[in-house]
Amino acid sequence: MNRKGFLELLQRYTDGTCSPKERQMMDYWYDLLNQEDDRMENRPPEPTQEEMIWTKIQLRIRPKTEPDPPLQEWWQQDS
């Protein structure tokens, strides 16, 4: 099915003039969209494009002479 055919089917579905088989197909597609929404809600938030760009900028402007902070071993951690 091409885009035009899908849009025509969607219009018939909205108007209530599609066949029972077409309605079943559209209902199935809508259910798939709902399932995808449910899966997206359970995902941890992804960094925004702005956050990713800011991180890249910070890495590039960080002076090369600045050493990495020392790693603190587990036995040296304050409790």
N, C-alpha and C positions, 0 to 999 in steps of 0.2 A: 504494500500500500504506500502510495506517495503522500506527500504533505497535503496536497489539495484533496485527495480522497479522505485522508484522516480528518481534515477540517470539515468536510461535508458530513462525514459520519458523526463528528462531534456536534454539529448543528442539528442533525436529525435526532441524536440522543437527547440534546437539550430541549428540542421541540416535542419530544415524545413520539416521533414518527418513525423511529428505526425499528427494524425487525427484532423479534425476541432473541435471535442468535446474535445480532449486533449489540443489543442491550447487554447480553451476557458477557460479550467480549469487552465492552466498555467498563462494565462493573468489575471484571477481572483486572483490567488495567488500573482502575482506581484503587482497588484493594492492594495492588503491588506498590502504588505510590504511598499508601498508608503504612505498609510494612517498612518501606525505606525510611519514612519519617520516624518510625519507632526505633529503628536501628541507629539513626543519626542522634536521637536523644540520649542514647546510652553511651555514645562515644565521648571521650574526653575532648574538651575544646581544643581546636587546632590553633596554632598561633596565626594571628592576622598577618596580612601582607605587610602592613606597616611595621609590626613587631619584627618580622624577618628582615626587612630592609634596615631597620634601626640596628639590629644585631650585626649585620654585615658592615654597616658604617662604623660601628664601634670597634669591630675587629680590625678594620683598615686604618683607623686613626690612632689606635693604641700605639704608643711609642715602642719602637723595636727594642730599645734599650731597657725597657721596663721588664724586670724578671717576673716570671710566674710566681704567684704567691706560694709559699711552702706548703706542702701537704702535711696535714696533721695526722699522725698515726692514731689508731684507735685507743692506744693506751695513754696518749697525751691529751685526750679530750677532757674537757671539764664536765663534771657530772652535775 
